């Protein structure tokens, strides 16, 4: 499997899902998303389908643009196939729906305060 380039310009807006295979989070899933100010959000969760949901180990943290590729490499992340990404995110994290709502609200607010185009 070819390594995935951790690059903000080509990274999906909703992040990517992968399985962590090394380190303290081995066996958990990672949702990696590009954030503002040159940072990356690491959302980590055990698989809720494999145990009791109220006993899941989970974590999240932010890393700099420079540290993110190294951390992903250290975790030995195996990325999900893009065709499975959305379903896995919904089953494991279920946070993209909230992101979409916030984006819609933000764009609605911006459109309210946009200046009308001047006509000729």
C-alpha angles and dihedrals in degrees: 000000000000117000117253116240110235096218125152095211094058100029115114114256090236094048128234134277124226141161117248111226103177140042132021093326096048111148094024128107125248127210105194117193132176110240134190125283095035094296134128126217117223112199111186129187141161114239108276089202090065101055149353110326093215090056098050119136110228138163140172134194142157127241134190124256089256097048100043098078092048092049092049090050092049090051089050091222117201105205121224119244109266090240090061098039100093095045092048092049091052093049097043107030110002094195102117091080089062091048090053092050091051092049091050091049090048093051092046091052092047090051090053091057099041116117114245112252112255112243124217 
